[in-house]
Amino acid sequence: MNIGIDIVENERVRKVLSDAFMRKVLSEDERKLCEDYPLEKKVRFVAGRFAAKEAIIKALSDYELPEFKDLNIVNDAKGKPEIRYKEYKLAVSISHERNYSVGMALLEE
């Protein structure tokens, strides 16, 4: 079992938030999902996805290092984030506080 965790300061994301940054970090589905969000919600969304994907990459680091945009995090009907990536069985969690977003990933072997 491998675990990854990452924390992001939301203000840092706000400063670099652009179409180019979003294309680098988000999958196409994620970009479509947040394109009409107001700025504050978009910043939290992108910061949370960034932190979660960093955590996923850390959890997968013994096997491979995927690109951010190749990791597609979706939410189930209750809002719980889920990740499907190749044959890996991953669990992911994202949380937000006023100034920070955190992501955690667990790779089950």
C-alpha positions, 0 to 999 in steps of 0.5 A: 500500500502506498500513500500520498498527501499534498497541501496547496495554498489557494492564493498561489493557485489564484496567482497562476490561474489561467487557461494554460495552467488549467490545461496543464493540471485538469483533464478535459472533463474537469475543465468543462465542469469548472468553466462557469464557476465563479472565481473563488469556487474555481480557485478552490476546485483547481487547488483541490484537484492540484493537491489530489493529483500531487498526492496520486502521483506520490502514491504511484511513484514506485510504478509510474509518474503520470501527467496531471491532465491524464488523471481525471477525478470525478465526483460520485452522486454524493460528491465524493471524489473518485479516480480511475487510472489504468489498472490501479485501485486508488482512493482519493480525498480532497478537503478545503479550508479558507486558505488551503486545499489538501489532497490525499491518495491511497494506492491499494496493491 
